[in-house]
Amino acid sequence: MKSSRKQDRTRYPLPDPIDDASRICVKLFIPNIPGHREAFLGAIYNLTRWYAWQLDPEKQAIEAATVWKTIFYELLDSMWENCDEEIPCLTFTPDAPFIEWFPNNPWTEPDLITDGYNSPAWYQATEASNLLLGTQTGDIVTDLTRFPPGSLPTIIPASGLPRFRINLIAPGRVTIHLLNIFAGSLAQITIDDDISTLRFIDMDRDQLAAPFETATTTPVEVEVTGAGSHYIDVIVVSQINDAIPFLHHGGGLRKIEICSGAVDMPYFELRQSPTDPCLLEQRQTSTGEWYTAFDYSLAACITRPETPDASRYNDDGILEVSYDDGATFEESRDLDPRFNSPLLPPLTSTVGETRRCEAANNVVGFMQDMANNTAANVSAFSTITGLIGALAGIIVAIISGGAAIPLLIGLAGALFAAGQAAFSAAMTAGVYETLLCIVYCETPDNGTYTEANWQAIKTQILIQLTGIAATFLHDNINAFGPAGLNNAARAGVDAGLPCDDCPCDNLCAEKYQIYQLDPAYGEILEYGDNYIIAACGASGYLTLEAIDFNDCCFVNSAELLTGTGGLTAWEGCGTEPSPPWEGSTPVGHCVSIIEAQFSVNGTIKIFLDDCP
């Protein structure tokens, strides 16, 4: 398919002067709808990006963007000040204190099994439910495994069906984001027990349909009128129908949006547990019961200073920090702005090939602009320091902070050695066409890149391109990080290239099977175009072997889905498998054996490609 319509690349003309410190106050009314509010803020945010402004040799576009960056952050701090109009809509998570849960509270009573049930009716989303049901961390869910046998065939269990109540102190508009899950049933919704307000909402996500349903939530708007307090009841009602599985039960809650000040602001009090310093506890009233909000032991609970005293980047381009003067290092995405920078508004084109092509063209267009600006900057090529500054000044437009500078030192040296003329000559139309296919083939249907996509794009650039062009594209995308890559895809700098001929079909995954000498060494759960999802066996090991040890694939990257562990060993392609294997990660190698080890049962997604 062709790329999306060529976008308007006209930039705002530079003001003269760029800034004289004068300011005026403006007031305007915008629709009180989340999508409009997000679009409004996104439009202002776009003015903080250098590529929104006219380019000139003095690089004043960065100065103009800096003016608006200050204005944007001040807007976020004072957006609702001096506004006497309706209170804006607020979003609450399922642990808000005005939500009551029955027959068990998933926070304060997570293990309570009530009459008619074999398991607690409600539970907090887990890694397993996220993988199998499409939930997210923070969701509250009940599913088919929590069906109350005490309700068979038609008798409601003694403790009642799974339900929650939203208590309001005044009328208002409430939007309930119900979960859609596999084998989900119906949500019965009423206001103040008024039968005339009764309605049913389907929470079943049909994953057997063609195409299968992908929406994980259904927003249900409830308008509550009349003075005084009110309540909204939501009950999960089981059902039997002709769709597999024939018994359907389940659903849940992701969030609630409430407008018009219909609830008191939640009371949250936090403390470190007096008996276990790794537990962060929370209560919802000044005299309420404390319950665990977060277990830091799951994230290596240790005593250390707040600020690391040393940092470095590992071979995968991930920031590592040390809290003991460089004796030991650990990966830290939280401190790396390449992973946590603010994101531009997502693309709105049709999900699938259209959005993938649009995102890939925007990344390529952004890289073209970077290359053209770098090549045209004569003064920058006079010193390595000048090249570092020129590159970093552009990258700061899509990620915050100065994290990219250490990653650009090698690139600046390579550019300086190649020279301006050689670099300009190397960045050909063919290079950008190859880059488009690399990015397009690693772009998810929703146009949003994960860390695995980012790693795979970097790997493929070094496999498919050479020379200073490969170095320039690889090192810059490495400096982008996942956050910068997503912002480049959303920046609207369209290269206008077709995606029709990009060879994305990859049958590498089907070349592998579970190691045949010991079938207990794991299980393959899913084959994809460029990946395998597999689980370890009872031994804690997962071992995959090429069906033909002379016909292998290149391991791009791996993503741990559940459990604790990772890739640990491999055997090179063309070598008849014979343990012991090479004791290191197979990432970056063509292999006939792929082995992972887990300390607890786990699953892993391994990304593969043709051997170079």
Backbone hydrogen bonds, N-H to C=O, Kabsch-Sander energy under -0.5 kcal/mol:
donor,donor_aa,acceptor,acceptor_aa,energy
9,R,7,Q,-0.6
12,Y,52,A,-3.0
33,I,31,P,-1.7
36,H,33,I,-0.7
37,R,33,I,-2.5
38,E,34,P,-2.8
39,A,35,G,-2.1
40,F,36,H,-2.5
41,L,37,R,-2.4
42,G,38,E,-2.4
43,A,39,A,-2.2
44,I,40,F,-1.9
45,Y,41,L,-2.9
46,N,42,G,-1.9
47,L,43,A,-0.7
47,L,44,I,-1.1
48,T,45,Y,-1.9
49,R,46,N,-1.6
52,A,49,R,-1.7
53,W,50,W,-1.8
54,Q,12,Y,-2.8
59,K,56,D,-2.0
62,I,59,K,-0.9
63,E,59,K,-0.6
64,A,60,Q,-2.6
65,A,61,A,-2.3
66,T,62,I,-2.0
67,V,63,E,-1.7
68,W,64,A,-1.5
69,K,65,A,-1.7
70,T,66,T,-1.7
71,I,67,V,-1.5
72,F,68,W,-2.8
73,Y,69,K,-2.1
74,E,70,T,-1.9
75,L,71,I,-2.2
76,L,72,F,-2.0
77,D,73,Y,-1.4
78,S,74,E,-1.4
79,M,75,L,-1.0
81,E,78,S,-1.3
83,C,80,W,-1.2
84,D,82,N,-0.6
90,L,258,I,-2.4
92,F,256,I,-3.2
96,A,93,T,-1.9
99,I,96,A,-1.9
100,E,98,F,-0.5
100,E,165,R,-2.6
102,F,163,R,-2.6
109,E,105,N,-2.7
112,L,109,E,-1.5
114,T,112,L,-0.6
117,Y,114,T,-2.0
123,Y,141,V,-2.0
125,A,139,D,-2.6
130,N,126,T,-2.5
131,L,127,E,-1.9
132,L,128,A,-2.8
133,L,129,S,-2.6
134,G,129,S,-0.9
134,G,130,N,-0.6
135,T,129,S,-1.2
139,D,136,Q,-2.4
140,I,253,L,-2.3
141,V,123,Y,-2.5
142,T,251,G,-2.5
146,R,143,D,-2.3
147,F,144,L,-1.4
150,G,116,G,-2.3
151,S,148,P,-2.3
152,L,149,P,-1.7
159,S,115,D,-1.4
160,G,157,P,-2.2
163,R,102,F,-2.4
164,F,234,V,-2.2
165,R,100,E,-2.3
166,I,232,I,-2.7
167,N,98,F,-2.7
167,N,165,R,-0.6
168,L,230,H,-3.0
169,I,262,A,-3.1
170,A,262,A,-0.9
172,G,224,V,-1.4
174,V,172,G,-0.5
174,V,222,V,-3.0
175,T,257,E,-3.1
176,I,174,V,-0.6
176,I,220,V,-3.0
177,H,175,T,-0.6
177,H,255,K,-2.5
178,L,176,I,-1.1
178,L,218,T,-2.1
179,L,252,G,-1.9
180,N,216,T,-2.8
181,I,179,L,-0.6
181,I,203,M,-2.3
184,G,181,I,-1.8
185,S,250,G,-2.5
186,L,237,V,-2.0
187,A,201,I,-2.6
188,Q,186,L,-0.5
188,Q,235,I,-3.2
189,I,187,A,-0.6
189,I,199,R,-2.8
190,T,233,D,-1.9
191,I,194,D,-0.5
192,D,231,Y,-2.7
194,D,191,I,-2.3
195,I,193,D,-0.7
197,T,194,D,-2.1
198,L,195,I,-1.3
199,R,189,I,-1.5
201,I,187,A,-2.2
203,M,185,S,-3.2
205,R,181,I,-2.5
206,D,204,D,-0.7
207,Q,205,R,-1.0
213,E,206,D,-2.4
218,T,178,L,-2.4
220,V,176,I,-2.6
221,E,219,P,-0.6
222,V,174,V,-3.8
224,V,172,G,-2.8
224,V,222,V,-0.6
225,T,223,E,-0.5
230,H,168,L,-1.9
232,I,166,I,-2.1
233,D,190,T,-2.3
234,V,164,F,-2.6
235,I,188,Q,-2.4
236,V,162,P,-3.0
237,V,186,L,-2.8
237,V,235,I,-0.7
238,S,236,V,-0.5
239,Q,248,H,-2.4
241,N,246,F,-2.2
248,H,239,Q,-3.2
248,H,246,F,-0.6
249,H,183,A,-2.0
251,G,142,T,-2.5
253,L,140,I,-2.4
254,R,177,H,-2.5
255,K,177,H,-0.8
256,I,92,F,-2.5
257,E,175,T,-2.6
258,I,90,L,-2.7
259,C,173,R,-2.4
260,S,87,I,-1.0
262,A,259,C,-0.5
268,F,266,P,-0.6
269,E,283,R,-2.0
271,R,281,E,-2.1
273,S,279,L,-2.7
279,L,276,D,-2.1
280,L,294,F,-3.0
281,E,271,R,-3.3
281,E,279,L,-0.6
282,Q,291,Y,-2.7
283,R,269,E,-1.8
288,G,285,T,-1.0
291,Y,282,Q,-2.2
293,A,280,L,-3.2
294,F,280,L,-1.8
296,Y,278,C,-3.1
296,Y,294,F,-0.8
298,L,295,D,-1.6
299,A,296,Y,-1.7
300,A,297,S,-1.0
302,I,300,A,-0.8
304,R,302,I,-0.6
309,D,322,S,-2.2
310,A,322,S,-1.1
312,R,320,E,-2.4
314,N,318,I,-2.3
317,G,314,N,-2.1
320,E,312,R,-3.6
321,V,330,E,-2.6
322,S,310,A,-2.6
327,A,324,D,-1.2
330,E,321,V,-2.0
332,S,319,L,-2.6
336,D,333,R,-1.2
339,F,336,D,-2.4
340,N,336,D,-0.9
341,S,337,P,-1.4
352,G,445,D,-2.2
355,R,350,T,-1.5
356,R,352,G,-2.6
357,C,353,E,-2.5
358,E,354,T,-2.1
359,A,355,R,-2.9
360,A,356,R,-2.5
361,N,357,C,-2.4
362,N,358,E,-2.1
363,V,359,A,-2.1
364,V,360,A,-2.4
365,G,361,N,-2.9
366,F,362,N,-2.3
367,M,363,V,-2.2
368,Q,364,V,-2.5
369,D,365,G,-2.3
370,M,366,F,-2.4
371,A,367,M,-2.7
372,N,368,Q,-2.9
373,N,369,D,-2.7
374,T,370,M,-2.5
375,A,371,A,-2.9
376,A,372,N,-1.9
377,N,373,N,-0.6
377,N,374,T,-0.9
378,V,376,A,-1.6
381,F,377,N,-1.0
381,F,378,V,-0.7
382,S,379,S,-1.5
383,T,380,A,-1.1
387,L,383,T,-1.6
388,I,384,I,-2.4
389,G,385,T,-2.3
390,A,386,G,-2.1
391,L,387,L,-2.5
392,A,388,I,-2.8
393,G,389,G,-2.1
394,I,390,A,-1.0
394,I,391,L,-0.5
395,I,391,L,-2.1
396,V,392,A,-2.4
397,A,394,I,-1.4
398,I,395,I,-2.1
399,I,395,I,-1.5
405,I,402,G,-1.3
407,L,404,A,-0.7
408,L,404,A,-0.7
408,L,405,I,-1.5
409,I,405,I,-0.5
409,I,406,P,-0.7
412,A,408,L,-2.8
413,G,409,I,-2.1
414,A,410,G,-2.1
415,L,411,L,-2.7
416,F,412,A,-2.5
417,A,413,G,-2.2
418,A,414,A,-2.3
419,G,415,L,-2.7
423,F,419,G,-2.1
424,S,420,Q,-2.3
425,A,421,A,-2.3
426,A,422,A,-1.7
427,M,423,F,-1.3
428,T,426,A,-2.0
432,Y,428,T,-1.6
433,E,429,A,-2.1
434,T,430,G,-2.2
435,L,431,V,-2.5
436,L,432,Y,-2.4
437,C,433,E,-1.7
438,I,434,T,-2.2
439,V,435,L,-2.7
440,Y,436,L,-3.3
441,C,437,C,-2.4
442,E,438,I,-0.7
442,E,439,V,-0.8
443,T,440,Y,-1.5
447,G,444,P,-1.9
449,Y,447,G,-0.5
454,W,450,T,-2.2
455,Q,451,E,-2.6
456,A,452,A,-2.4
457,I,453,N,-2.5
458,K,454,W,-2.0
459,T,455,Q,-2.2
460,Q,456,A,-2.6
461,I,457,I,-1.9
462,L,458,K,-1.5
463,I,459,T,-1.4
464,Q,460,Q,-2.9
465,L,461,I,-2.0
469,A,466,T,-0.5
470,A,466,T,-1.4
471,T,467,G,-2.0
472,F,468,I,-2.6
473,L,469,A,-2.4
474,H,470,A,-2.8
475,D,471,T,-2.5
476,N,472,F,-1.7
477,I,473,L,-2.2
478,N,474,H,-2.4
479,A,475,D,-1.8
480,F,476,N,-1.8
481,G,477,I,-1.6
483,A,338,R,-2.9
484,G,338,R,-0.5
484,G,480,F,-1.5
485,L,481,G,-2.4
486,N,482,P,-2.1
487,N,483,A,-2.1
488,A,484,G,-2.6
489,A,485,L,-1.9
490,R,486,N,-0.9
491,A,487,N,-0.6
491,A,488,A,-0.8
494,D,492,G,-1.3
495,A,361,N,-1.0
499,C,1,M,-1.4
502,C,499,C,-1.4
504,C,502,C,-1.7
510,E,507,L,-0.7
511,K,508,C,-2.3
512,Y,509,A,-1.6
513,Q,545,E,-2.4
515,Y,543,T,-2.6
518,D,515,Y,-1.0
521,Y,518,D,-2.3
522,G,520,A,-1.8
523,E,535,A,-2.4
525,L,523,E,-0.6
525,L,533,I,-2.6
526,E,533,I,-2.0
528,G,531,Y,-3.0
532,I,606,I,-1.9
533,I,526,E,-2.7
534,A,532,I,-0.5
534,A,604,I,-2.3
535,A,523,E,-3.0
536,C,602,G,-2.0
537,G,541,Y,-2.5
539,S,520,A,-0.5
540,G,537,G,-1.9
542,L,596,A,-2.6
543,T,521,Y,-2.0
544,L,594,I,-3.1
545,E,513,Q,-2.9
546,A,592,S,-2.7
547,I,511,K,-3.0
551,D,548,D,-2.6
552,C,550,N,-0.6
553,C,591,V,-0.9
554,F,609,D,-3.7
555,V,589,H,-2.3
556,N,554,F,-0.8
556,N,607,F,-2.5
557,S,607,F,-1.0
559,E,605,K,-2.9
561,L,603,T,-2.1
562,T,603,T,-1.6
566,G,597,Q,-1.8
568,T,595,E,-2.7
569,A,595,E,-1.5
570,W,582,E,-1.6
571,E,593,I,-1.3
573,C,590,C,-1.7
574,G,549,F,-3.2
575,T,572,G,-1.5
576,E,574,G,-0.5
582,E,570,W,-3.0
584,S,582,E,-1.7
588,G,555,V,-3.0
589,H,586,P,-1.7
591,V,553,C,-2.0
591,V,589,H,-0.6
592,S,571,E,-2.9
593,I,571,E,-1.3
594,I,544,L,-2.4
595,E,569,A,-2.3
596,A,542,L,-2.8
597,Q,566,G,-2.3
598,F,540,G,-2.8
599,S,564,T,-2.5
600,V,564,T,-0.9
603,T,562,T,-1.0
604,I,534,A,-2.4
605,K,559,E,-2.7
606,I,532,I,-2.9
606,I,604,I,-0.5
607,F,557,S,-2.6
607,F,605,K,-0.5
608,L,530,N,-2.4
609,D,554,F,-2.0
611,C,552,C,-0.5
